[in-house]
Amino acid sequence: MNRRPLGIVAAAYAGAVLWVTIGPAPWRTAGYQLDGGILNPEAWVSPLTWTTGYITEIAFNVAIFVPVGVLAALLISRRLWPLAMLAGLGFTTLIELVQLPEPTRVSDPRDLVMNAAGAVLGVLIVVFAREVRRAGLVAASLADPTSAALADPTSASLPDPTSASLPGTVADGAPTPEPTPTPALTTAHVDKAA
């Protein structure tokens, strides 16, 4: 699979997320965070952190990182899919750290958790889709072995069943009569005569 176009899409999406999360904010958000943001242990245990905010804001924080998880899972090897979750967590942590000194931005543990949850959800969507696809291919191969071989371009090519070169068929696909076996005595007699 050529991952270059996917990498370009991932870079563009990451740029858009960075612009939305750390670019100039058209709204006022200062004053809604504890000093130190995600680096302040009190912010993690404060009821204010977990009981304030709108449902739409929480949903947005999850939704904006679902594509981050999807793209990371598609770019990272299948066997290393947990790294895609760590990539999403690392990306949101970076954003929250950059937001700390910004006067119009809020570094908030809730945002970090919701963003990370969105990235994990995106990775799980890809993992689930891959498992469903693999189960479908296995089921297809059990039902019809030729369909699995035809679906997998790396498998050995199958002969054309209508080919005249196959024993028992002719060019139009009609069966030919089976050859009659030669009795063993006749074969032995012919060998003696030679």
Secondary structure, 3 states (H helix, E strand, C coil): CCCHHHHHHHHHHHHHHHHHHHCCCCCCCCCCCCCCHHHCHHHHHCHHHHHCCCHHHHHHHHHCCHHHHHHHHHHCCHHHHHHHHHHHHHHHHHHHHHHCCCCCCCCCHHHHHHHHHHHHHHHHHHHHHHHHHHHHHHHHHHHCHHHHHHHCCCCCCCCCCCCCCCCCECCCCCECCCCCCCCHHHHHHHHHHC
